[in-house]
Amino acid sequence: MAHVFVYGTLKTGQPNHQVLLDGAHGHAAFRCRAHTLEPFPLVIAGEHNIPWLLQLPGRGRCVAGEVYTVDERMLRFLDEFEGCPDMYQRTRVTVAVEGPASETVQCFVYSTATYPPEWLQLPHLDDYDSQGEHGLRYNPRENR
């Protein structure tokens, strides 16, 4: 079993969350809400308004998300779903669990080290919501 930190369309209430609930892909269990210990740039970019966590630790903001415990089958599915390693790369990140305990968890995260330089100039978010005030609605895969 592995921990995966999700910060974008896979979070509860977001457009792709259902893939974590689909047992045909493997097993995923919600563990906790958390945020990255280090700041990262989280931007919405591209023609489909996709949230991207840029692999630039120390820049941007601490990013809120959720931690899931997943089995190997779900991890392989998520690699494919996230276009790993071409679109996103699966790396490790330390997150701080929300709540009274000061627990940290090592997680996999899907981020990218390959992006156009102008993405650094985009607004950095700390908590993605596809329906947020940013007005950049995510375009689901089935509509592309």
HELIX and SHEET records of a PDB file:
HELIX    1   1 GLN A   18  LEU A   21  1                                   4    
HELIX    2   2 GLY A   23  HIS A   25  5                                   3    
HELIX    3   3 GLU A   72  PHE A   81  1                                  10    
HELIX    4   4 PRO A  117  GLN A  121  5                                   5    
HELIX    5   5 ARG A  141  ASN A  143  5                                   3    
SHEET    1   A 6 ALA A   2  VAL A   6  0                                        
SHEET    2   A 6 ALA A  64  VAL A  70 -1                                        
SHEET    3   A 6 ALA A  28  THR A  36 -1                                        
SHEET    4   A 6 GLN A  89  VAL A  97 -1                                        
SHEET    5   A 6 THR A 104  SER A 111 -1                                        
SHEET    6   A 6 ALA A   2  VAL A   6  1                                        
SHEET    1   B 2 LEU A  42  ALA A  45  0                                        
SHEET    2   B 2 ILE A  50  LEU A  53 -1                                        
END                                                                             
